[in-house]
Amino acid sequence: MITVTRLNGKKFQINALYIETIESFPDTTITLTNGHKFVVLEDEDNIHKQIILFYQSINILGSTNMGGGLDEK
């Protein structure tokens, strides 16, 4: 889940697995796979970062540290 803010300042959470598109018109609009749309205060970059963190937390994406670790030779 990611946390976003409606234009009236009220925060709510969206399951990032159901996000189909994120657009700016200039307000950021999130469209879910079921067609529901939400206009939020956060910008696209902020939402994108939250989605990546969410995916990593449920192991859909690997770690961002793809370089060698300290124990690697």
C-alpha positions, 0 to 999 in steps of 0.5 A: 500500500502507498499513502497519498493525499486528496486535494482536501488534505485527507490521506488515504492508502492505495494498493499499488498493485492495482495502479494502471497509470499516473498522469499529471494534468497538472494535478496528479491523477492515479487510475486503477485497473478497475477504472477508478481515478484519484486526484492527489497532491503528490507528484508523479516522482514521489508516487513512483518512489513509493511504488518501488519501495512497496514492490521491494517490501513484498519482494516483487522487485529485487534490492536496489543494491545490485552491486557487490556486498561487503562479503563478496570477493 
